[in-house]
Amino acid sequence: MLRSFSVPESQTNLAWDVLLDLSGQGTGPQHDRLARALRSAIRDEVLPAGTALPPSRKLAADLSCSRWLVTQAYAQLVAEGYLAARTGSATRVVWSPDRDGRRPTASRPPTPAARYDLTPGLPDLRAFPRRRWAEALRDTLATMPHTEFGVPARGGHPRLRAVLAEYLRRCRGALASAEDVTICSGVTEGMTQVSRALKAAGITTIAAEDPSWGRTRHAAASAGLAVLPIPVDEDGLRVDQLSGFRAVIVTPAHQFPTGTVLAPARRAALVEWARDVDGLILEDDYDAEFRYDRRPVGTLQGMDRAHTALFGSVSKTLSPALGIGWYVLPPAWADLVHAGSAPPVADQLALASYIEKGGYDRQLRAVRLRYRARRDALVAALAEHLPEARISGVAAGLHLLLHLDGVTENLVRRAADAGLRLTDLAVYEMSPSEGSTLVIGYGNLADNAVLPAVTLLAALLRR
């Protein structure tokens, strides 16, 4: 088979259904007009390099013309270097903009592959339960009625909604029924839909923790809300600064990225604030399942169902690639929020089955032990190799903060050049702070990479 420009051979790389406009190719013999149409399609990259053109007999039948006409057009483009033909193989496009000089490739030094990834926000992708998930998905596809292959239910499949409601009541202390749960593609999607409802209800500004996860802030901003910062201290969100707001985004169980837990007095004050202003708390239950020194705190939604929207997903517990999330709305907001896109029905039912059969709980127990041991090893290595640095954040989640002594210019860039991925706290701040602090993620860091990663970081700082 002819290979061109390293384009993979695949059945999707066919141009058998491409639309050719012969009417706009001027006058002249029909084979010339066909050649011009094909040439335009190639130069416009409608037919990119490596594309297999249809056999001359098929294209002739589609165009209701003679096969000779098609072979003449193909031969002309082969002679001009646009096509290449080989006996026993398809005629393929070989021209690309790079050949014509239209798109010169810039000379850039290659980016070194990261040996150690300390960026936050990812679980251990090696620990994804491939076999169990495959079994759940295979059983779902084998047993689901043919009616389930129709138009999906708006707001998610009733079975998954019921299963998640039971799980949230049992494990997170939430107040939820199946009708309260909406399935979505993730927390960002859910935040976007609720933010749109806030805007439609006349609420134009929303408070957000500072620092905080940028995607949730961007979701609110994309819905037309003005997002304003509220500082976070060692007790969590400064509730006393919410005067004038009617909506706020919080991560009370484990604040990202500071790693604090909203103190009991602040939790009570936040609920009281929401009741006083008839506001809405948007609670992101961020990696709440991972607490290593004690049981996780329950949700705010369980304290005040009427003024709290609870958001969650499997992005930190299983994988962000699954694209399965949910939100639980207060009754007063149920009809105001429009459900967006939901994951495929088969995936929803597979997750429902996985939870029902205990696989989800077993997976959480297993990775919780792994993350706890990994965090302990990371803290010990940092204490040994960077004794002058300070660590903060409760023993929970998939990240911690590393406060360095003094400002380290270009540390993240220099570390990337050395194969170490780091993230500065400033990435998540709305109001820049002084000093130099790193958000160290260990969720997707291999156990045997903890010590080498810390050793490399210490060496970079010494330089």
Residue pairs with C-beta under 8 A, 6 or more apart in sequence:
1 9
1 89
2 84
2 86
2 89
2 90
2 92
3 9
3 50
4 49
4 50
4 84
4 92
4 93
4 94
5 49
5 50
5 94
5 96
7 13
7 48
7 49
7 50
7 51
8 50
13 50
13 51
13 52
14 51
14 52
14 54
15 41
15 47
15 51
15 52
15 53
15 54
15 93
16 54
16 58
18 41
18 46
18 47
20 34
20 37
20 38
20 41
20 63
21 37
22 30
22 33
22 34
22 37
22 63
25 32
25 33
25 34
25 36
25 37
25 40
26 33
26 36
27 33
30 65
30 69
31 68
31 69
31 70
31 72
31 73
31 76
32 73
32 76
34 63
34 65
34 69
34 70
34 73
35 72
35 73
35 76
35 77
38 47
38 53
38 73
38 77
38 82
39 77
39 80
39 82
41 47
42 77
42 82
42 93
42 95
43 95
43 100
45 97
47 53
47 93
48 93
48 96
49 93
49 94
49 95
49 96
50 92
50 93
51 92
51 93
52 90
52 91
52 92
53 59
53 74
53 83
53 90
53 91
53 92
53 93
54 62
55 90
56 67
56 70
56 71
56 74
57 67
59 70
60 66
60 67
60 69
60 70
63 69
63 70
74 83
74 85
74 91
77 83
78 84
78 85
78 91
81 94
81 95
81 99
82 93
82 94
82 95
83 91
83 92
83 93
83 94
83 95
84 91
84 92
84 94
85 91
85 92
97 103
98 104
98 105
111 416
112 416
112 417
112 418
112 419
113 419
114 416
114 419
114 420
114 421
115 419
115 420
115 449
115 452
115 453
115 456
116 419
116 420
116 421
116 445
116 449
116 452
116 453
116 456
117 421
117 441
117 444
117 445
118 420
118 421
118 422
118 423
118 438
118 440
118 441
118 442
118 445
118 453
118 457
119 421
119 422
119 423
119 439
119 441
120 256
120 257
120 398
120 399
120 423
120 439
120 440
120 441
120 443
121 213
121 398
121 399
121 441
121 443
122 320
122 398
122 441
122 443
122 444
123 315
123 316
123 317
123 318
123 319
123 367
123 398
123 443
123 444
124 367
124 370
124 371
124 443
124 444
125 319
125 444
126 444
126 446
127 363
127 366
127 367
127 370
128 318
128 319
129 318
129 359
129 363
132 354
132 359
132 363
133 318
133 350
133 354
136 350
136 351
136 353
136 354
136 357
136 359
137 346
137 347
137 350
139 353
140 346
140 349
140 350
140 353
141 346
144 345
144 346
144 349
148 345
148 349
149 345
152 342
152 344
152 345
154 339
154 342
155 161
155 182
155 183
155 339
155 342
156 181
156 182
156 183
156 184
156 326
156 339
156 342
156 348
157 183
157 345
157 348
157 349
157 352
158 178
159 348
159 349
159 352
160 183
160 348
160 349
160 351
160 352
161 178
161 179
161 181
161 182
161 183
161 326
162 178
163 351
163 352
163 355
163 356
164 176
164 181
164 183
164 326
164 355
165 176
165 177
165 178
165 180
165 181
165 328
167 355
167 360
168 174
168 176
168 181
168 299
168 310
168 312
168 328
169 175
169 176
171 289
172 285
172 288
172 296
172 298
172 299
172 302
172 310
172 312
173 298
173 299
173 302
174 298
174 299
174 301
174 302
174 310
174 328
175 301
175 302
175 305
176 301
176 310
176 328
179 334
180 328
180 329
180 331
180 334
181 326
181 327
181 328
182 190
182 326
182 327
182 328
182 329
182 337
182 339
183 324
183 325
183 326
183 342
183 343
183 348
184 190
184 193
184 325
184 326
184 327
184 339
184 340
184 341
184 342
185 323
185 324
185 325
185 340
185 341
185 342
185 343
186 313
186 315
186 320
186 323
186 324
186 325
187 215
187 216
187 284
187 311
187 312
187 313
187 315
187 325
187 327
188 215
188 216
188 218
188 219
189 219
189 325
189 340
189 341
190 311
190 325
190 326
190 327
190 340
191 216
191 219
191 220
191 249
191 282
191 284
191 311
192 219
192 220
192 222
192 223
192 340
193 327
193 337
193 338
193 339
193 340
194 280
194 282
194 309
194 327
194 329
194 333
194 337
195 206
195 219
195 220
195 222
195 223
195 224
195 225
196 223
196 224
196 337
196 338
197 333
197 336
197 337
197 338
198 206
198 223
198 225
198 247
198 280
199 223
199 224
199 225
200 336
201 336
203 225
203 246
203 247
203 280
204 224
204 225
204 226
205 225
205 226
205 227
205 228
205 245
205 247
206 220
206 225
206 226
206 227
206 228
206 245
206 247
206 248
206 249
206 282
207 227
207 228
207 229
207 230
207 242
207 245
207 247
207 248
207 249
208 216
208 217
208 220
208 227
208 228
208 229
208 230
208 248
208 249
208 430
209 229
209 230
209 232
209 237
209 249
209 250
209 251
209 255
210 229
210 230
210 231
210 232
210 429
210 430
210 431
211 232
211 257
211 258
211 425
211 428
211 429
211 430
212 232
212 249
212 251
212 255
212 256
212 257
212 428
212 430
213 251
213 256
213 257
213 284
213 286
213 428
214 427
214 428
216 249
216 282
216 284
217 227
217 249
217 430
220 227
220 249
221 227
225 247
227 430
228 245
229 430
229 431
230 237
230 238
230 241
230 242
230 248
231 238
231 241
231 431
232 238
232 255
232 258
232 260
233 260
234 260
235 260
235 262
235 263
235 265
235 266
236 250
236 252
236 255
236 260
236 261
236 262
236 263
236 266
237 248
237 250
237 252
237 255
237 262
237 266
237 270
239 266
239 269
239 270
239 273
240 269
242 248
242 270
242 273
245 277
245 279
246 277
246 278
246 279
246 280
247 279
247 280
247 281
247 282
248 270
248 279
248 280
248 281
248 282
249 282
249 284
250 262
250 270
250 281
250 282
250 283
250 284
250 300
251 283
251 284
251 285
251 286
252 261
252 262
252 267
252 270
252 283
252 297
252 299
252 300
253 261
253 262
253 285
253 286
253 287
253 288
253 296
253 297
253 299
254 261
254 286
254 287
254 288
254 290
254 291
254 394
254 396
254 397
255 261
255 262
255 286
256 286
256 287
256 397
256 399
256 428
257 399
257 401
257 425
257 428
257 439
258 392
258 393
258 401
259 392
259 393
259 394
259 396
259 397
259 399
259 400
259 401
260 393
260 394
261 297
261 394
261 396
262 270
262 297
262 300
267 300
267 303
270 281
270 300
271 281
271 300
271 303
271 304
271 307
273 279
274 280
274 281
274 304
274 307
274 308
275 304
275 306
275 307
278 307
279 307
280 307
280 308
280 309
280 330
280 333
281 300
281 304
281 307
281 308
281 309
282 309
282 311
283 299
283 300
283 301
283 308
283 309
283 310
283 311
284 311
285 299
285 310
285 311
285 312
286 316
286 397
287 316
287 396
287 397
287 398
288 296
288 297
288 299
289 296
289 316
289 317
289 364
289 368
290 296
290 316
290 367
290 368
290 371
290 396
290 397
290 398
291 297
291 394
291 395
291 396
292 368
292 371
292 372
292 375
292 395
292 396
293 394
293 395
293 396
296 396
299 308
299 310
300 308
300 310
301 308
301 309
301 310
301 328
305 330
305 331
306 330
306 331
306 332
307 330
308 330
309 327
309 328
309 329
309 330
309 333
310 327
310 328
311 325
311 326
311 327
312 325
312 326
312 327
313 320
313 324
313 325
313 326
314 322
314 324
314 325
314 351
315 322
315 325
316 398
316 443
317 360
317 363
317 364
317 367
318 360
318 363
322 343
322 347
322 351
323 343
323 347
324 343
324 347
324 348
324 351
329 337
342 348
351 360
354 360
355 361
370 447
371 398
371 442
371 443
372 395
373 447
374 442
374 445
374 447
374 450
375 395
375 400
375 442
377 447
377 450
377 451
378 400
378 440
378 442
378 445
378 450
378 454
379 391
379 400
381 450
381 451
381 454
381 455
382 389
382 391
382 402
382 454
383 391
385 454
385 455
385 457
385 458
386 402
386 404
386 454
386 457
386 458
386 461
388 405
389 402
389 403
389 404
389 405
390 402
390 403
391 400
391 401
391 402
391 403
392 400
392 401
392 403
393 399
393 400
393 401
398 441
398 442
398 443
399 439
399 440
399 441
399 442
399 443
400 439
400 440
400 442
401 425
401 437
401 438
401 439
401 440
402 437
402 438
402 439
402 440
403 435
403 436
403 437
404 411
404 435
404 436
404 437
404 438
404 461
406 435
406 436
407 434
407 435
407 436
408 436
408 461
411 422
411 424
411 436
411 438
411 460
411 461
412 422
412 423
412 424
414 460
414 463
415 421
415 422
415 456
415 457
415 460
416 422
418 456
418 460
419 456
420 453
420 456
420 457
420 460
422 438
422 440
422 457
423 438
423 439
423 441
424 436
424 437
424 438
424 439
425 433
425 437
425 438
425 439
426 432
426 433
427 439
428 439
442 450
445 453
